[in-house]
Amino acid sequence: MTGTTTPASPGKQMLSEQVHAQLRDVIMRGGYAPGDALKPQDLAKERGVSLAVVREALVRLVGEGLADRLPNRGFAVPSFSDRRWQEIAEARRVIEPVVLRMSIERGDVDWEARVRAAHHRLVRTPAHVPEEGEYYSGAWSEAHRDFHRTLLEGCGNPTLLETFDRLWTASELARRWSAHRNPGRDGAKEHRLLEEAVLARDADTAAAVLARHLTLTAAALSDDSGRVQARCPNPGALGPDR
């Protein structure tokens, strides 16, 4: 019938989900350096799946900010870029402190309890485990996201929280690169100060701490002149800034 779209078969959909999860994990762990090509034909051959399955997985990664689709050049891991990471950081600095103020104003006692619980979970979750090498553990990454989202949930506005979700996903890769470039940063202290200010209902301090927290993440992607590097080695090999 003209104009209809044939839905993907369950088998193809499952394969696409698997390939997407595999590629996402490799990118997050630093298996590809910033700017590396993601060649559909090579990936399909390596994984023994069709080109269509790989392309579908790559399109999903593009939507998550973990890959770029380049005109006439296929796909690639995002490169270090002032425009990409600094614009995301700017958006977060503009939006999240405002939403945090709303949460402090509107949040009830149950919200306070969730904030305390989310911070406790973050503190008690190992950031690194031997099985996952030098990269953030999956459990810690989820606890980290949950803490930041819980801080904002008191606002009671689902649309604002959806915006947070999109920006968080888009900045996840930069956050991991940033951690490798600034291993001496005391993120645990920053999170503790955030929790303390929020539970004290000190909106001014909480907003300022959050803005600084977001700024430090973006700043770690800059060299000494403040310009973001065009390329860097494999994130797993990065040491402290010099």
C-alpha positions in Angstrom: 0.0 0.0 0.0 1.4 3.4 -1.0 2.6 5.7 1.7 2.9 3.1 4.5 6.1 2.3 6.4 7.1 -1.3 7.1 7.9 -1.6 10.8 11.3 -3.1 11.8 11.2 -6.8 12.7 11.5 -7.7 16.3 14.8 -9.5 15.5 16.3 -6.4 13.8 15.1 -4.1 16.6 16.8 -6.4 19.2 20.0 -6.4 17.2 20.0 -2.7 16.9 19.4 -2.3 20.7 22.4 -4.6 21.3 24.7 -2.8 18.9 23.6 0.6 20.3 24.4 -0.5 23.8 27.8 -2.0 22.8 28.9 1.2 20.9 27.6 3.4 23.6 29.7 1.5 26.2 32.8 1.6 24.1 32.5 5.3 23.4 31.9 6.1 27.1 34.9 4.0 28.2 37.2 5.8 25.8 37.6 3.0 23.3 37.5 5.7 20.6 39.4 9.0 20.8 37.5 12.3 20.1 37.0 12.6 16.4 37.5 9.0 15.5 35.5 7.7 12.6 32.6 5.3 13.2 32.5 3.4 9.9 29.2 1.5 9.5 30.6 -1.1 7.2 33.5 -2.0 9.5 31.2 -2.0 12.5 28.7 -4.3 10.8 31.5 -6.7 9.8 33.0 -6.7 13.3 29.6 -7.5 14.9 28.3 -9.8 12.3 25.1 -7.8 11.7 23.6 -5.9 8.7 24.5 -2.4 7.7 21.0 -1.3 8.4 21.2 -2.5 12.0 24.4 -0.5 12.6 23.1 2.6 10.9 20.0 2.5 13.1 22.2 2.2 16.2 24.5 5.1 15.1 21.5 7.4 14.5 20.4 6.8 18.0 23.9 7.7 19.3 23.7 10.9 17.3 20.5 11.7 19.0 22.2 11.2 22.4 25.1 13.5 21.5 27.5 10.6 21.5 28.2 10.6 17.8 28.2 13.1 14.9 26.7 12.6 11.5 29.0 14.2 9.0 27.8 15.1 5.5 29.2 12.7 3.0 31.6 11.3 5.6 29.5 9.0 7.7 29.7 9.0 11.5 32.3 10.0 14.1 32.8 10.4 17.8 32.4 14.1 18.7 35.6 16.1 18.6 36.6 18.6 21.3 34.9 21.8 20.3 34.3 25.2 21.9 30.9 25.3 20.3 29.7 21.9 21.3 30.8 21.6 25.0 30.8 25.3 25.9 27.3 25.9 24.6 26.0 22.9 26.5 27.7 24.1 29.6 26.3 27.6 29.1 22.8 26.2 28.7 23.1 24.2 31.9 24.5 27.2 33.8 21.6 29.3 32.7 18.8 26.8 33.3 19.8 24.5 36.2 20.5 27.1 38.9 17.1 28.7 38.1 15.3 25.4 38.4 17.2 24.7 41.6 15.9 27.9 43.1 12.4 26.8 42.1 12.9 23.5 43.8 14.1 25.1 47.0 11.1 27.3 47.0 8.5 24.6 46.1 10.0 21.4 47.4 8.4 19.7 50.4 9.7 17.5 53.2 9.5 14.4 51.0 11.7 16.1 48.4 14.2 17.0 51.1 14.3 13.3 52.1 14.9 12.2 48.5 17.7 14.7 48.2 19.4 13.4 51.3 18.9 9.8 50.2 20.2 10.5 46.7 23.3 12.1 48.1 23.9 9.2 50.5 23.7 6.8 47.6 26.1 8.9 45.6 28.6 9.0 48.5 28.4 5.3 49.1 28.7 4.2 45.5 32.3 3.6 44.2 33.2 5.9 41.4 35.6 3.3 40.0 35.6 -0.5 40.1 38.4 -2.8 38.8 36.1 -4.5 36.3 35.4 -1.1 34.6 38.9 0.2 34.6 39.7 3.9 35.1 36.3 5.1 33.9 33.3 6.0 36.0 31.4 2.9 37.0 27.9 2.5 35.6 26.4 2.5 39.1 28.2 5.7 40.1 27.2 7.5 36.9 23.6 6.6 37.5 23.8 7.7 41.2 25.4 11.0 40.0 22.6 11.7 37.6 20.0 10.7 40.1 21.4 13.2 42.7 21.5 16.1 40.3 18.0 15.3 39.0 16.6 14.9 42.5 17.9 18.4 43.4 15.7 19.8 40.6 12.6 17.6 41.0 11.2 19.9 43.7 10.4 22.4 41.0 7.4 20.3 40.0 7.7 21.2 36.3 8.0 18.1 34.1 9.0 20.2 31.0 12.0 21.7 32.9 13.0 18.2 34.0 12.8 16.9 30.5 15.2 19.7 29.5 17.6 18.7 32.2 17.4 15.1 30.9 18.3 16.1 27.4 21.2 18.3 28.5 22.5 15.7 30.9 22.6 13.1 28.2 24.3 15.5 25.8 27.0 16.4 28.3 27.8 12.9 29.6 30.7 12.3 27.3 32.2 15.7 28.1 31.8 15.0 31.8 33.9 11.8 31.5 36.6 13.5 29.4 36.6 16.4 32.0 37.2 14.0 34.8 40.3 12.5 33.1 41.7 15.9 32.5 41.2 17.1 36.1 41.7 14.0 38.4 42.5 16.1 41.4 39.1 17.8 41.5 37.1 17.2 44.7 33.7 16.5 43.2 32.6 14.8 46.5 33.0 18.1 48.3 31.1 20.0 45.6 28.2 17.6 45.9 28.3 17.8 49.7 28.1 21.6 49.6 25.2 21.4 47.2 23.3 19.1 49.5 24.0 21.3 52.5 22.9 24.5 50.8 19.7 22.9 49.4 18.7 21.4 52.7 19.4 24.7 54.4 17.0 26.3 51.9 19.8 28.7 51.0 18.9 29.4 47.4 21.6 31.9 46.7 24.4 29.7 47.9 23.0 26.6 46.2 22.6 28.3 42.9 26.2 29.6 43.1 27.6 26.3 44.1 25.8 24.5 41.2 26.9 27.2 38.7 30.6 26.7 39.8 30.2 22.9 39.7 29.1 23.1 36.1 31.7 25.7 35.1 34.6 23.5 36.5 33.4 20.6 34.3 33.6 22.7 31.2 36.8 24.4 32.1 38.6 21.1 32.4 38.2 20.7 28.6 40.1 23.9 28.0 43.9 24.3 27.7 45.8 27.0 29.5 44.7 29.7 27.1 41.1 28.9 27.6 40.6 27.5 24.2 39.2 23.9 23.9 41.6 21.6 22.3 40.9 20.3 18.8 42.0 16.8 19.6 43.2 14.8 22.5 44.6 11.3 23.0 42.5 8.5 24.2 40.7 9.7 27.3 42.0 6.6 29.2 45.5 7.9 28.7 45.0 11.4 29.9 46.8 12.5 33.0 46.6 15.7 35.1 46.8 19.0 33.2 50.2 20.5 32.8 
